[in-house]
Amino acid sequence: MPDVSWRWVITDAVGAAGAALVAEDRPQVLTTRHNLANLRGRAGDAAGAAEELGRLACDMERVHGADHIYTVVSRRAAVRRREGADGGSRGAG
C-alpha cells in the first residue's frame, strides 16, 4: 500500500472546497439559483422558494453589494414569495 501523506489529503480537500466556493459566486450560478427558486415557487412551494431567495439575496449582497440590481431583485422576489406563502396564492406569480 502506498504511503499517502495526510497533508496531501487535507490539501486536496481544502482545494476542492475553495473551488466550490468560487464557483458558487459565479454570475451564472447565482442566476440559475434565482431561476430554480422561482420555478419552485411556481410549482407551489412558495415557502421553500422564499427561503431559497432569501439565501440568494444574502449571497448577491456579498458578491455584488447591497444596492446592486441583482441583489434588489432577489430581495424583492423573496418578499413576494413570503407573502405568497403567508397569504395563499396572492404572490405565487
C-alpha positions in Angstrom: 0.0 0.0 0.0 1.5 3.4 -1.0 2.3 5.8 1.8 -0.2 8.7 1.4 0.6 11.7 3.5 -2.4 13.2 5.4 -1.2 16.6 4.3 -1.9 15.8 0.7 -5.4 14.6 1.5 -6.2 17.7 3.5 -4.7 20.0 0.8 -6.8 18.3 -1.8 -10.0 18.7 0.3 -9.3 22.3 1.0 -8.6 23.0 -2.6 -11.8 21.3 -3.7 -13.8 23.3 -1.1 -12.3 26.5 -2.2 -13.1 25.8 -5.9 -16.7 25.0 -4.9 -17.0 28.3 -3.1 -15.6 30.2 -6.0 -18.0 28.5 -8.4 -21.0 29.4 -6.2 -20.2 33.1 -6.7 -20.2 33.0 -10.5 -23.0 35.1 -12.0 -24.3 32.1 -14.0 -24.6 30.0 -10.8 -26.4 32.9 -8.9 -28.8 33.4 -11.9 -29.5 29.7 -12.0 -30.3 29.6 -8.3 -32.7 32.5 -8.8 -34.4 30.7 -11.7 -34.7 27.4 -9.8 -36.2 29.2 -6.7 -38.8 30.9 -9.0 -39.7 27.5 -10.5 -40.0 26.1 -7.1 -42.5 28.9 -6.2 -44.5 28.3 -9.4 -44.7 24.6 -8.6 -46.5 25.6 -5.4 -43.7 25.7 -2.8 -43.8 29.5 -2.0 -42.3 29.0 1.4 -39.3 27.0 0.0 -38.9 29.5 -2.8 -38.9 32.4 -0.3 -36.3 30.6 1.8 -34.0 30.0 -1.2 -34.4 33.5 -2.5 -33.6 34.9 0.9 -30.3 32.9 1.0 -29.7 34.0 -2.6 -30.2 37.7 -1.7 -27.6 37.4 1.1 -25.1 35.9 -1.4 -26.0 38.5 -4.0 -25.3 41.2 -1.5 -22.0 39.6 -0.5 -20.9 39.3 -4.2 -22.4 42.4 -5.8 -23.2 44.8 -2.9 -26.4 45.9 -1.2 -27.6 48.3 -3.9 -26.8 46.2 -6.9 -29.8 45.5 -9.1 -29.4 41.7 -8.8 -29.4 42.0 -5.0 -32.5 44.2 -5.0 -34.4 41.9 -7.4 -33.5 38.8 -5.3 -34.6 40.6 -2.1 -37.9 41.7 -3.7 -38.6 38.2 -5.1 -38.0 36.7 -1.6 -40.6 39.2 -0.2 -43.2 38.3 -2.8 -42.7 34.6 -2.2 -43.0 35.1 1.5 -46.2 37.0 1.0 -47.4 34.2 -1.2 -46.6 31.6 1.4 -48.4 33.6 4.1 -51.4 34.6 2.1 -52.0 31.6 -0.1 -51.8 32.2 -3.9 -51.7 36.0 -3.7 -47.9 36.2 -4.5 -47.5 33.0 -6.4 -46.9 34.5 -9.8 
